[in-house]
Amino acid sequence: MAHEHTHEHEHTHDHSHNHENFDAIKQQERAKIIIAAVFFAIGYVAEEFLALPEFVHLVCFAVSYITVGFGVVRNAVEDILGGNIFNECFMISIASLGAFVIQEFGEGCAVMLLYAIGEYIHGLALSKSKKQIREIEHLEHGTHIHETGESESFIAYFAKVYTPIICALSLLIILIPPVFMHAAWREWIYRGLSVLVIGCPCAIVISVPLSFSCAIDSCTRKGIIIYHSNALEKLHKTGEGEGIIVPDGNAFGLAFAKKAAKKAIIIARENVYIALGVKAVVLVLAVFMEKELPMWLAAFSDVGIAGLAILNSLRSLRIK
């Protein structure tokens, strides 16, 4: 008994410690975003509306970019050295630094700032899912809980295939018009970099775990314990309730879990289709519009898609 009490105390302490660490990290991220946004706004006003020396807005943009972008670029370099080249850090780093190369300093900063805001929103949304799983693990001591199901594994695989395709498409857009149609290099470099920003898979990657998180939360409110998202997927496919605990006396518990599983999978697919559909439309606009689509608008579209995914996933909380 003493050992169990000690284990429970340690588990509770670890859970509290992890929660405190997460809160501290999010506070730091929020502070960085605010600082970067302030310097970006000052730089933008100085560049567009005030007759100040050029170095004023350049310094402001540099401070803004370094504040939120240093960690992203560092992660991209570390991933490249580790053999993991094609990911969102790589895409955003290349796009934003490329904007600097063609002297679109404000655009480069805006892309990185919006990416940081999107990642902050993603982190808050996904943390709820992980918190739920840790709470369930706390209720069932000694039980190992998997956080990743088949659909989430598919999304990870999808991102690994999807990201190189987007990078290749961006490169083709940059090269083909100038080389074969004698178009202006600067214009098509800008358009190609915009495609990198549009193609960033962040909103797609968040869509699946978020829908399952809301479904698990809906079940938890009914006293039904779901150990992992894979349990919901298996329940939907086979009708087997492995990894699901229904309290005694809750005759409709398993039926409710089946409804939750079905709705979670439907919403997860909807989120992926919405993300791909919006990205496809914005990508076509970026390539074929007569006037260049602002790069910051491309970045904002991903934040908007994440918002749509979050709102759509909330439907899983309204299962009756």
Steps between C-alpha positions, in 0.01 A plus 500: 500500500783736587659430162170575321461824695854603408438414136180706501678794662784484245254469213299798624820699549623416148161591354498833684863566401428429132195727511705781657773456237242517222346817645846659530587411140171641372554821697844536339355439154223751561750762619718442191200537269396827667854642480537392137159644410582836660833532317341383174226765533758771572709388204200491268385849601856634471540352151162592356397824667800675657793670331761332719840357405480151351694341786211578742250260344776249417604483866137463609440220249824330607401506869153370414635218284771387741258502796262244349711359216832408658368178652323402178811549285713318759257206497511496120882486501503226766243299303704534180813379682293211637376404154143629547496772237143537384286635783316820591804659668701455180220638283433808711872571547571482126193709415570775753876518436431491128275803543796681656719406202257674263481791751143435614597545864151572630361194321768274647426624852124471453532138384708402803276691743182341365667159510588557868139599574374190320738273691391661827133427418587145393689440825211617714254279312714186510596549865138438596515155342825411679363634830193277471717196438725578798192539721371160390843350562489651850168324565635164384847469657745276323304494175695606192299730279581553134440850369524418132248300301495379142353823361764711674772269364348547156516879540869478596564284191288734286705802611826324409373434147306825457778737609764393240232529229425859605873582507546354150196691373638823645834443327331432165292818531818698569696350208262425211357847413836685509696224321248404229281813470757769584285627789644718776697299755399714795126457437517122472737460792239689703217282368697181562578604857130576552423142397736376773312707756159386375609136496618494861324190647450637854121532479467155341713334767291647782164404350485130592617496865276798570184324382582190707584716802153655495334159459698360795400804706135441412527137618682602818205722595282188490743313726641296210878463502672484159865399529610617155362617167578159349233353730239722337620404152487128584154541655376667183649234270433179696255590777750374760536712814863417577669794674165640614361484854125548545382551863263243651140601458566698182313277257530743212870575554640284219234620256592859587869423447417354157320821405797703624742284298298536181467876540872544581606316185253692281615835642869404467447429130302822457783697659756352261274565197434859613872564550597356162214678323582844639872449436430396140292814435759733656781321313326550165449868582866538597619353169247632248380836635621789287608681815720320750311361799658650815714243676358599837151414370626154411625457857175636640304241303668220699406670828145530368490132404614407850217713639248322275636161611464597866142623453402194298656265758289656774202322344636182662414654837130509411431129470159399640 
